[in-house]
Amino acid sequence: MKNVTLIVDLFLTGFYSCNQNPENSESKQTMTKVETTVSKKENAINQAVKDAYALISFEKGTTLDHEALRAIFTNDATTYNFRGDSLVFSNIDDFISGFKGAINNGEMTAFNEVKL
């Protein structure tokens, strides 16, 4: 009977030590959260990007507020836009004009831009 108990104990010990469930593992990984301080300037930049993306995003059947989009950029702002494999640079007026053209000719019926 002692042999059976010993075998069962060894089996269970081996079973639990090989179990991949972190709840049963003695060597749990620990994760720590690191808080970072974001400057007012960085917050302002992040908000400007969020606002711009919200203004160029639209659902089918809705329209863009082009003047609001123009208002959040300076007159000499440059936009960077990937077209296929190339990067296209344009000023804000040309960007809005191209965006409007794509919407008006049916190339673009909805658009959603987000920051990851």
N, C-alpha and C positions, 0 to 999 in steps of 0.2 A: 504494500500500500504506500510505503514511503517513496518507492520508485515512481509510482504514478503521480503522487503529489509533486515530486521534484520535477518530473517531466512537464506537468501542467504549469508549474511556476516558471520554469525556463521558457516555455512557449509563450506564456503571457508577458513575461519580461521582454522577450525578443519582439513580440507583437507590438507592445506599447513603445518600445524604443525605436522601432522602424516606422511608426505611424507618422504620416506627413501632416496631420492636423495640428496647427499651431497651438490649439487649446490644450493638447496633450503633450506638447513638447516642452522639455526643460530649457532648450536653447532658443527662446523666442527672440526674434529680431525686434529691436526697439527703433522707433522713429521719433524724431524730434522736429517740432515746428520751429522755424526760424522766422521771426518777425523782422520785416525790413521797414525802414522809415522811408517814406516817399516825400520828396520835397514839394513845396507849393508849385514850383515851376513844372515838375514832372506831372503833378495832378492836372495842371492847366493844359499841358500838352495832351495827356490822355483824354481829357474831356473834349478838347477840340477835335481830336480824331474820332471820338465817339459821336460827336455832333455831326461831323461831316459824313460819316458812314450812315447815320440815321437819315440825313437829308438826301443822299443818293439812292437809298433803298426804297423800293416801292413795290406794291402788289399789283397784279393785273387789274386793269380798270381804274387805277388811281393815277394822279398826275404828280409831277415833281414841282416843288417850289423853287424855281431857278433863282429867283431874286434872293431868297434866304440862303441858298447855297453860295451865291456870289458874295453875300454880305459877310460870311464867316472867313473869307479869304482876303488877303491883301491884294491890291491890283497887280503886283508883280509876283504873285504865287505861281509856282510851277507844280504841275501834277505829274506823277509817274504812273504809267499804266502799261501792264503787260498785254501785248497783242500777239497771241501765238507764242513764238519763241523770242520776240524782240520787246525791248522796253521803249515805250513812246513817251516823250516829254511834251507837255503843252502848257500854255498859260490857262488861267481859269476860264476865260471867255471861250477859248477854243475847246476846252474840255466840256463845258456846258453845251456848246454848239454841237459837238460830236455826239454827246449823250442824247440831246434832243433829237438829232437826226436819226440815231439808231432807234429811238422810241417811235418817232413819226413814220419811219418807213417800215415798221413792223419787225425789225431785227431783234428788238428787245421789248418784251411785253411785261417783264417783272425783273427785279434785281434786288439782291440782298447782300450787303457787304458788312462783315463783322471783323473785329480785331480779335485775334487769338492770343 
